[in-house]
């Protein structure tokens, strides 16, 4: 065989191998909120490493989890990215899911906590949440109702309610950031490290994240409105625009979730991907640097349950706690 024929045969074998590998890869969807949001950033990172490890994953964005949680419950999309509190509301048919239980929802894994704040212009005279009183502030969130109790929780720590600001109606956090950049509102609520926060930081010449005093009273007020919330300390750094000095901010668990109808094998593979590819996900979305698989993946999801496929992997990894 000549070198040219040998090389061509080799290339053919490689292509055949690649075709076989692709044929073996299982195709799954990952539901996220819209581009620029934290959940979209997370889903993009998860999809990349999933595609490199036997799961042909496709991002399926929509406005918010309250739109795609029922789709995952129905098995129309295999996986989703969200927060534990809204997941449990959807599971039990509470709050904005009242009358619409989603009993097939299951947890795959917990990931790094979602940390969020109200952001204002760095050069404004607003230094605390209390300084927002009487000013135009994003509100409404008709397509992303999970945001309203989080705003309630933040305002409560300043002795305020949403009635104390001038409401600027927006459907989602991305639209809220757009309203802020357009000058329609003095602030907006968003997750630390999200792409839209970076965009707003560059657009207005710098942001300030409004901290919350770390007291037992404030923690109780937060949990009155957002039961899984807690306070976490964040120091200034390139990954958290708007944090100008060390302070405390609301945080709560984020999860990758699925449906009871998704096969144990597929969910096992996704749990394995999440556990073994932290660095690969962090290369796509730096917030994953804060993800510690051994410490974060297993937690109290009650009344939610972990999917049996995830439990199988977590037991093999020595992480499962009965």
C-alpha positions in Angstrom: 0.0 0.0 0.0 1.4 3.4 -0.9 1.7 6.1 1.7 -1.1 8.1 0.1 -3.4 5.1 0.1 -2.4 4.3 3.7 -3.1 7.8 4.8 -6.4 7.9 3.1 -7.4 4.6 4.7 -6.3 6.0 8.1 -8.5 9.1 7.6 -11.4 6.9 6.7 -11.0 4.9 9.8 -10.9 8.1 11.9 -14.0 9.4 10.3 -15.8 6.0 10.7 -14.8 6.1 14.4 -16.1 9.6 14.8 -19.3 8.7 13.1 -19.7 5.7 15.3 -19.0 7.9 18.4 -21.6 10.5 17.3 -24.1 7.7 16.6 -23.6 6.4 20.1 -24.0 9.9 21.7 -27.5 10.5 23.2 -29.2 13.7 22.2 -30.6 15.7 25.1 -32.0 19.3 25.5 -31.0 21.6 28.3 -33.6 24.3 29.1 -32.2 27.7 30.2 -33.4 31.3 30.4 -32.4 33.8 27.7 -28.8 34.7 26.6 -27.1 37.0 29.0 -28.7 35.3 32.0 -26.9 33.3 34.6 -28.9 30.1 33.8 -28.0 30.4 30.1 -24.3 30.8 30.9 -24.5 27.8 33.2 -26.4 25.7 30.6 -23.9 26.7 27.8 -21.0 25.4 30.0 -22.8 22.2 30.9 -23.7 21.6 27.2 -20.1 22.0 26.1 -18.7 19.4 28.4 -21.7 17.1 27.9 -21.0 17.1 24.2 -17.4 16.1 24.9 -18.5 13.2 27.0 -21.2 11.2 25.2 -24.3 13.4 25.6 -25.2 15.5 22.5 -26.6 18.5 24.3 -28.5 21.4 22.8 -29.4 24.6 24.7 -33.1 25.5 24.5 -33.6 29.0 25.9 -36.8 30.7 27.0 -37.6 33.7 29.2 -37.5 32.0 32.6 -37.7 28.7 34.6 -41.4 29.2 35.3 -41.9 28.6 31.6 -39.7 25.6 31.1 -40.1 23.7 34.4 -43.4 22.3 33.2 -41.8 21.3 29.9 -39.1 19.3 31.7 -41.8 17.8 34.0 -43.7 16.6 30.9 -40.5 15.1 29.4 -40.5 17.5 26.5 -36.9 18.7 27.4 -34.6 16.3 29.3 -32.8 18.8 31.6 -33.1 22.3 33.0 -31.1 24.8 35.0 -32.8 26.6 37.9 -33.0 27.4 41.5 -34.1 25.0 44.3 -36.9 27.3 45.6 -38.7 27.7 42.3 -38.1 24.0 41.5 -40.0 23.0 44.7 -42.8 25.6 44.1 -43.3 24.0 40.7 -43.1 20.4 42.1 -45.8 21.1 44.7 -47.9 23.6 42.7 -47.4 26.5 45.0 -47.1 30.3 44.6 -47.1 31.2 40.8 -47.6 27.4 40.0 -50.7 27.2 42.2 -53.0 24.6 40.7 -50.3 23.2 38.4 -48.3 20.6 40.2 -45.2 19.1 38.4 -44.7 15.8 40.2 -42.3 14.4 37.7 -39.5 16.9 38.5 -36.3 15.4 39.9 -32.9 16.8 40.9 -29.8 15.7 39.1 -27.3 17.7 41.2 -26.8 20.9 43.1 -24.2 23.2 41.7 -22.5 26.4 42.9 -24.9 28.8 44.8 -26.6 31.6 42.9 -25.4 34.9 44.4 -27.3 38.1 43.5 -27.7 41.7 44.3 -29.4 44.9 43.2 -27.0 46.9 41.0 -26.9 50.7 40.6 -24.5 53.0 38.8 -21.1 53.3 40.6 -21.3 57.1 40.3 -24.8 57.5 41.7 -25.7 58.7 45.2 -27.3 55.3 46.0 -25.1 53.4 48.4 -27.7 51.2 50.2 -31.0 49.4 49.5 -32.7 52.0 51.6 -31.5 54.7 49.2 -33.8 53.2 46.5 -36.9 54.5 48.3 -39.0 56.7 46.0 -36.8 56.1 43.0 -37.7 54.3 39.7 -36.9 50.7 40.1 -37.5 47.6 38.0 -40.6 45.6 39.0 -43.4 43.4 37.5 -41.5 40.4 36.1 -44.5 39.0 34.5 -42.5 36.3 32.7 -40.1 35.6 35.6 -42.2 35.7 38.8 -39.4 34.1 40.9 -37.8 37.6 41.0 -40.6 39.3 43.0 -40.1 37.5 46.3 -36.4 38.0 46.0 -36.9 41.7 45.6 -39.3 41.5 48.6 -36.6 39.8 50.6 -34.0 42.5 49.8 -36.3 45.4 50.4 -37.4 43.9 53.7 -33.8 44.0 55.0 -34.0 47.8 54.6 -37.5 48.2 56.2 -39.1 48.6 52.8 -41.6 47.0 50.5 -41.9 47.1 46.7 -44.6 49.9 47.3 -41.8 52.2 48.4 -40.2 52.5 44.9 -41.6 53.8 41.6 -42.2 50.6 39.6 -40.7 50.3 36.2 -42.5 47.3 34.6 -40.3 44.7 32.9 -41.0 41.0 32.1 -37.6 39.5 33.0 -34.2 40.1 34.5 -32.6 40.6 31.1 -35.3 43.2 30.2 -34.7 44.8 33.7 -31.0 45.2 32.9 -31.9 46.7 29.5 -34.2 49.2 31.2 -31.4 50.2 33.6 -28.9 50.7 30.8 -31.5 52.8 28.9 -31.9 55.1 32.0 -35.5 54.1 32.8 -34.6 52.7 36.3 -31.9 53.5 38.8 -31.1 49.8 39.5 -31.7 46.2 38.5 -31.6 42.8 40.2 -29.3 40.2 38.7 -27.0 37.4 39.6 -23.3 38.2 40.3 -21.0 37.2 37.4 -23.7 37.0 34.7 -22.9 38.2 31.3 -25.6 40.9 31.4 -24.0 42.4 34.6 -20.7 42.7 32.7 -22.4 44.3 29.8 -24.2 46.8 32.1 -20.9 47.5 34.0 -19.2 48.5 30.7 -22.2 50.4 29.4 -22.6 52.8 32.3 -19.0 53.2 33.4 -19.2 50.9 36.4 -21.7 49.4 38.8 -22.2 49.2 42.5 -23.8 46.1 44.1 -25.8 47.0 47.2 -24.9 44.9 50.2 -27.0 43.6 53.0 -26.0 43.7 56.7 -25.3 40.2 58.0 -27.6 39.9 61.0 -30.0 37.2 62.3 -32.8 39.6 61.8 -32.0 40.1 58.2 -31.7 36.4 57.6 -35.1 35.8 59.1 -36.6 38.5 56.9 -35.0 37.0 53.8 -36.3 33.5 54.6 -39.8 34.9 55.2 -39.9 35.7 51.5 -37.4 33.2 50.1 -37.1 30.2 52.3 -33.8 28.7 50.9 -32.0 32.0 51.0 -28.9 32.9 53.1 -26.2 35.5 53.2 -22.7 35.0 51.8 -19.6 37.2 51.8 -18.2 38.4 48.5 -14.9 40.2 48.0 -14.1 42.5 45.1 -12.5 40.8 42.0 -12.6 40.7 38.2 -15.3 38.0 38.3 -17.8 40.1 40.3 -18.3 43.5 38.7 -20.1 45.9 41.0 -18.6 44.5 44.2 -16.5 47.6 45.3 -15.8 46.4 48.8 -16.3 43.2 50.7 -19.9 42.7 51.7 -22.7 40.3 52.2 -25.3 39.3 49.6 -28.2 36.9 49.1 -27.4 33.4 47.9 -29.4 30.2 47.4 -28.9 26.8 45.8 -28.9 26.3 42.0 -29.7 22.9 40.5 -29.6 20.9 37.4 -32.9 19.1 37.2 -34.7 16.5 35.0 -37.9 14.5 34.7 -38.7 11.1 36.3 -39.4 9.9 32.7 -35.7 10.4 31.6 -33.8 7.2 31.7 -31.5 6.3 34.5 -28.6 5.9 32.1 -28.9 9.4 30.6 -29.3 11.0 34.1 -26.3 8.9 35.4 -24.2 10.3 32.5 -25.2 13.9 33.2 -24.4 13.5 36.9 -21.0 12.0 35.9 -20.3 14.9 33.5 -21.0 17.5 36.2 -18.8 15.7 38.7 -15.8 15.1 36.4 -15.7 18.3 34.3 -15.6 21.3 36.7 -12.5 22.8 35.0 -14.0 22.4 31.5 -17.2 24.2 32.7 -15.1 26.9 34.4 -13.2 27.5 31.1 -16.6 28.4 29.5 -18.2 30.2 32.4 -15.7 31.4 35.2 -18.4 31.2 37.9 -17.9 27.4 37.8 -14.6 28.1 39.6 -16.7 28.3 42.7 -18.3 24.8 42.0 -16.9 22.1 44.3 -18.5 18.9 43.1 -17.7 16.8 46.1 -19.1 19.5 48.4 -22.0 20.9 46.4 -23.7 18.1 44.4 -25.5 16.5 47.2 -27.8 18.6 49.5 -31.2 18.7 51.1 -33.6 19.1 48.2 -36.8 18.3 50.2 -39.5 18.1 49.3 -37.8 17.5 46.0 -36.1 14.1 45.2 -33.0 13.1 43.3 -33.4 11.1 40.2 -32.5 7.4 40.6 -29.9 7.7 37.9 -28.2 10.6 39.7 -28.4 8.6 43.0 -26.6 5.7 41.4 -23.7 7.9 40.3 -23.5 9.8 43.5 -23.3 6.5 45.5 -20.5 5.3 43.2 -18.7 8.5 43.8 -19.1 8.2 47.5 -21.1 11.4 47.8 -24.6 10.2 48.6 -26.1 10.7 52.0 -29.3 8.9 52.8 
